[in-house]
Amino acid sequence: MDLLGVFFHGATLAFERDDLGKEIMGIAVPGALALMADPLASLVDTAFIGRIGPVEIAAVGVSIVVFNQVTRIAVFPLVSVTTSFVAEEDATSSDRNKDEISGENEHNVSEMDELITHEENNATSGKSSFEIDSSEINTEHKRKKIPSVSTALLLGGVLGLVETLLLVSCAKPILDFMGVKADTGMLNPALQYLVLRSLGAPAVLLSLAMQGVFRGLKDTRTPLYATVAGDAINIVLDPIFMFVFHYGVSGAAVAHVISQYVVLFFLFDRYRCSFSHRKIHT
């Protein structure tokens, strides 16, 4: 009973509505919802492919496994390292900029005192010394520059291109190793899906790197919005490419790739906007 009491007491402490608890929940809940969005979209994706036939859905299943396993090799170190480094540099940059701004404010106060004294001395002559550029007195807001973001994006882009080249050039041997034989009728749809999906590998890895950046900045809402938007586009485009344009399995792959690049552009745009408006206020 004592152990249970300690456990439940600790659980209640985790949900206390103090500032730290609110901040943790604000980061954790959107992150959990983003993880839930992809499996739900995959279920809908699978349902559409299943309407084509059992052979196609079996072929696509193998191709998805191959693509996901190759992607996971780079995902864990890329995302986890990016998140930790961005968080560390963000905190360090915040402290440094606050110290710089504090020093600048003290210097500006000293300059203002000197100007006031000089103005009092020249009051009888009608001269004014306050006609100065406000930028010399007011503290300029400083944008944060985080070097690890550029490194993560470069690494993600290179790994994505390597994955694309690997899957495009070695798709048939990999599928053969996975047991997809030509006489089963699965090889052609599996090849089509895997090769087309591999074209989205750079977008996948760059998006995951960007999500790690936003998590490092304690922003999990933006990755959630991007994931939901991408999944929604995938669900809308699936039946259009598969049944309206009659692309079949290839249509499902094309819809997925388009949705991945939409997610990437959404994250890039949000980061660009947040960078241009991220300022340190005194």
C-alpha positions, 0 to 999 in steps of 0.5 A: 500500500505504501508503494501504491500511495507513493505512485499515486502521489507522484502521479497527482504531482505530475498534473498539478496546475503550476507553471511547470506543469502547464508548460509540460502539458503544453508541450506533451499533449500536442506532441502526443496528438501528432503521433496519433495523427499518422496511424489514423491517416495510414488506416484510411490510406490502407482502406483505399489501397485495399479496394484495389485488390489483395495483391496490391495491398500486400505489395504496398505493405512490404514496400511501406515496411522497407521504406520505414525501416530504412528511414528509421535508421536516420530518424532517431539520431537526427531528431533526438540530437537536433532537439537537444542541441537546439534546446541547449543553444536556444537557452544559451542564446536567451541568457546571452542576449538578456545579458547584452541587452541589460548592459546596453540599457545601463549604457543608454540610461547613462547617456540619457542622464548626460543628455539631460544635464547638457540640456539643462545647461543649454536651456537659456540658449534655446538649443535642444540636444534631444534631436537624436536618432531613437535607434541610438537610445532604444535597444534593438531586438536581437534575433536568435541564430541557432547554428545547429538548425542549419546543421540538422537541415543539411544532414537531413537533406543529405540523408534523404538524398542518399535514401532516395538513391539507395531505394531507387537503385536497389528496390528490386534486390531489397524486395527480393530479399524481403520475399517478394518474387516476380511469380507472385504478382506482387513485384510490379506494384511493390516496385512502383510504390517503393520507388515513388515513395522514395522520392519523398525521403528528403521531405520526410527526413527534413520534416523530421529535422524541422520537427526536432527544431520546433520541439527544441524551441518548446513548440509542439503545436506547429509540428501537430498542425503540419502533420494534420495538414499533410495527412488531410491532403493525403486522404483527399488526394488518395481517391483522386489519384487512385480512382479518378485518374486510375493510377492505382498503387502509384497514385497512393504513392504520389499522394503520399509524397505530395503530402510530405512536401506540403508538410515540409514547406509548412514547417519551413514557412512557420520557422521562417516567420517565427525566426523573423519575429523571434525577438528578445524583449526586456 
